[in-house]
Amino acid sequence: MKKILIIGIGPGDPRHVTLEAIEALNRVDVFFVLEKGAVKRDMVALRHEILQRFATGRPHRVVEAPSPPRERTPADYLACVDDLNRDKQAAFERMIVGELGEGQCGGILAWGDPALYDSTIRNVEAIAARNGLEIEVIPGISAIQVLAARHRITLNRIGQSVHITTGRRLAEGWPEAADSVVVMLDGEETYNRFADQDVEIYWGAYLGTQDEILIAGRLKEVVAEINRRRAAARAAKGWIMDTYLMRRV
Ligand SMILES: C[S@@+](CC[C@H](N)C(=O)[O-])C[C@H]1O[C@@H](n2cnc3c(N)ncnc32)[C@H](O)[C@@H]1O
């Protein structure tokens, strides 16, 4: 039977690849990578660096396919994500069926931890249901863990809960009864909506990379700086990935 290892690689720093992930990298015959085009060049480069640095124990091949394009501001977001996942699934399925031999082990590198806002597990499960694959998941360090460590904070206050959400959901309002709110996938600087409230923010961009930016404080006092640094970094690099925690004070 063919086997697929879904390996969490952390959010940008090769040192965040765990020993378990390194062992897994060295069991893989064929790595499958979806190329993401110019904007995500850096993310693909990190994947290649990780392979060069850690997957040294045995010969392997890397098979790449272009990543399906994503509409930036679709009218129907969920339908768009469904379409994107279907296209990604089809791309992975073509590569796995065509390039992985019987009894071989394939590897897919998942950004951060594959359990958090990542479609790889769902996509590979669907491919497995049609093609009979074995699947193993290796956890990775998430951007959220790096954010908390860099700011030297805990995600939850004592005995309280943490709510993890997206910028799109946060735009609907502060999650009911949530104490600490962690926000990912926010292309719209949604924290601005809460700048008139008594809220503290711990913000991080390009976490784990050389370009890492960290800003923390009362939101109303630091919001202008976050907006300014965010826009400048995005313009300079062509893309940005940021994550933040907010809580009422
Ligand atoms: C598709 S989700 C993937 C999350 C990933 N599975 C994880 O565990 O971190 C992408 C979002 O994760 C966050 N993210 C990932 N890498 C990051 C980084 N290096 N710095 C800041 N945020 C990051 C951003 O909120 C980004 O929009």
The ligand as an SDF file (V2000), in Angstrom:
LIG
                    3D

 27 29  0  0  0  0  0  0  0  0999 V2000
   -3.4840   28.7190    6.1930 C   0  0  0  0  0  0  0  0  0  0  0  0
   -3.0930   29.2740    7.8220 S   0  0  0  0  0  0  0  0  0  0  0  0
   -1.9150   28.0640    8.2920 C   0  0  0  0  0  0  0  0  0  0  0  0
   -1.6460   28.0200    9.7680 C   0  0  0  0  0  0  0  0  0  0  0  0
   -0.6190   26.9640   10.0940 C   0  0  0  0  0  0  0  0  0  0  0  0
   -1.1410   25.6390    9.8670 N   0  0  0  0  0  0  0  0  0  0  0  0
   -0.1000   27.0770   11.5230 C   0  0  0  0  0  0  0  0  0  0  0  0
   -0.2350   26.1020   12.2760 O   0  0  0  0  0  0  0  0  0  0  0  0
    0.4800   28.1060   11.8670 O   0  0  0  0  0  0  0  0  0  0  0  0
   -2.1160   30.6750    7.4430 C   0  0  0  0  0  0  0  0  0  0  0  0
   -2.1650   31.7060    8.5520 C   0  0  0  0  0  0  0  0  0  0  0  0
   -1.3180   31.2870    9.5990 O   0  0  0  0  0  0  0  0  0  0  0  0
   -0.6690   32.3950   10.1700 C   0  0  0  0  0  0  0  0  0  0  0  0
    0.7760   32.2340    9.9540 N   0  0  0  0  0  0  0  0  0  0  0  0
    1.4010   31.2080    9.3860 C   0  0  0  0  0  0  0  0  0  0  0  0
    2.7220   31.3740    9.3860 N   0  0  0  0  0  0  0  0  0  0  0  0
    2.9540   32.5540    9.9900 C   0  0  0  0  0  0  0  0  0  0  0  0
    4.1240   33.2850   10.3140 C   0  0  0  0  0  0  0  0  0  0  0  0
    5.3320   32.8220   10.0060 N   0  0  0  0  0  0  0  0  0  0  0  0
    3.9740   34.4640   10.9530 N   0  0  0  0  0  0  0  0  0  0  0  0
    2.7690   34.9460   11.2830 C   0  0  0  0  0  0  0  0  0  0  0  0
    1.6220   34.2970   10.9980 N   0  0  0  0  0  0  0  0  0  0  0  0
    1.7150   33.1120   10.3630 C   0  0  0  0  0  0  0  0  0  0  0  0
   -1.2330   33.6370    9.4830 C   0  0  0  0  0  0  0  0  0  0  0  0
   -2.3340   34.0910   10.2290 O   0  0  0  0  0  0  0  0  0  0  0  0
   -1.6730   33.0730    8.1570 C   0  0  0  0  0  0  0  0  0  0  0  0
   -2.6840   33.8650    7.5750 O   0  0  0  0  0  0  0  0  0  0  0  0
  1  2  1  0
  2  3  1  0
  2 10  1  0
  3  4  1  0
  4  5  1  0
  5  6  1  0
  5  7  1  0
  7  8  2  0
  7  9  1  0
 10 11  1  0
 11 12  1  0
 11 26  1  0
 12 13  1  0
 13 14  1  0
 13 24  1  0
 14 15  1  0
 14 23  1  0
 15 16  2  0
 16 17  1  0
 17 18  1  0
 17 23  2  0
 18 19  1  0
 18 20  2  0
 20 21  1  0
 21 22  2  0
 22 23  1  0
 24 25  1  0
 24 26  1  0
 26 27  1  0
M  CHG  2   2   1   9  -1
M  END
$$$$
